[in-house]
Amino acid sequence: MFEKLLFKLKHPFLTIKIFLLISKYKNTKICMYGAGVFADKLIKMYDFSKLNILGFIEGNETRKGEIFNGYKIYSLKDLSELNPDIILPMVKYPKIIAYNILRNKNVSCPVIYKFNKVFNPANKKQINKFFAEVEVGEKTLDIFLETFKYWLFLFPLAMLIPKKKNLIAVPCFSDVDFMDNTKYFSIYLNSIKQKENIEFYLITERKHSYENLKKQGFPVLFSDKLKTKIKLLRANISVFDTESFLPQYGFSLYKSKKVQLWHGLGIKKICYNDPNNDYKNINKKLRARSFKYDAFVSTSPMGTEKYYSKSFFAKNFIEKGHPRNDVFFRAPNKFDLIGIDNKANEEIEKFKKNGHKIIIYSPTFRDADRGVHNTEIFDFEEISKFCKKNKFVIIFKFHRLVVPPKEIFDNLIFYNSKKDIYPILPKTDLMITDYSSIYMDYLLTDKPVIFFCYDLEDYIKNSRELAYDIDFWTKPGVKCQNIDEVFVELEKHLVQGIDEYKESREEMKKLAFLNPDGNSSERIFEYIKEKLMV
């Protein structure tokens, strides 16, 4: 009872929204969307019994049939049969979810956005207009709420509570599993914590990640606990690999020394270098969503000069390398394998034993499509036939916001986009990508790369401007405009054994990585110990 009261006091406007929603839609047939951490919390904190809840909808079809807090989980394909009156997204950041729901052909009923805004499925232009109007209307209120909630309470605590010199907090991105640079830096910290006499904690908002890591004896804290908030306030050092942590943790860590690992040396203009972004806006600073980092980790002088220093504010850019690449240079340990797609990994191992060539296709996210897969470009049936003929297997590792097809095709593996792919990359024989930063990391494997740039002009116009010239970026591999050209290059590389870009890859690797080895985490920690842990 006390926990429910405290939660409602902390989230007064959410409480009011849900109260009005329940009053308005009493006995209405509702499908809730998103059976995750946030939904679990809301179901436990509020009484939704007056609503006629048909069940939860999940984009991940593997969860179909599960029981979540007493409700059955369905897929989007089941909506026509369920025939709800409304759909209620039960997620913390609902914009992408709501967008994808609306564009789904099975949806014909209104969707409630942020528990109080109702709109019907419409065309892309109308949906974008709706989001723009909603966000403009809520911006002032959001600033006021966050100012009141954080500046009056958390900020003074962060300034007054003394920091613990050897305490390191590592908040990880809430929307994905145990992965990326925070994962591998944490694994390193865990291996040296006794020797170096440090206290550190990985902090996650994903309950299953927390429970899994806890079982393995890993130093992990669940974000929604009082102990976690105290540790954050006492942390002398905080380490991240994204800026998505800022709304949750920014104020708590205001006085700590902040190290940004980021998540790749990319080609896209981002943050302060992105003309379409408002990172310089005072609103970002008011809401602790814009920091000057004490140290920003780069991979090389080229990365610092041409990319990171133009995109972020930092006192120092340190060219130490990315921790996630360390796994390329060692046999994966038990912690490395936490967070991978185990089912996909088992399939890959079977194919490798049977002599198949393993190809990884890892494209970037396209803002213009908002995570909708372009089926006109990819005829999966045709790709499957091509792979069977040549004894190839293609792993499709889409961006975490892209929903892959649900069908099963021979010799095609759709890797869980919210799982860690890095321990898998050394097992592959070739990468196909476009404008994704993963290609730079892949250079360390010395395997061929094919650039599938079928939408270059449209991408630049409707998604992101490029920080590099495309010809410079794609110098280590051939550029393909359509899938037939990709087929030709795959046969040339993997059947005929022709590799014309080996020297170019080596040249780019030298530019991209000052230290192309497996010791990035060690170098970063030594810097923290010598320069920041004081």
Disulfide bonds with the S-S distance in Angstrom:
none
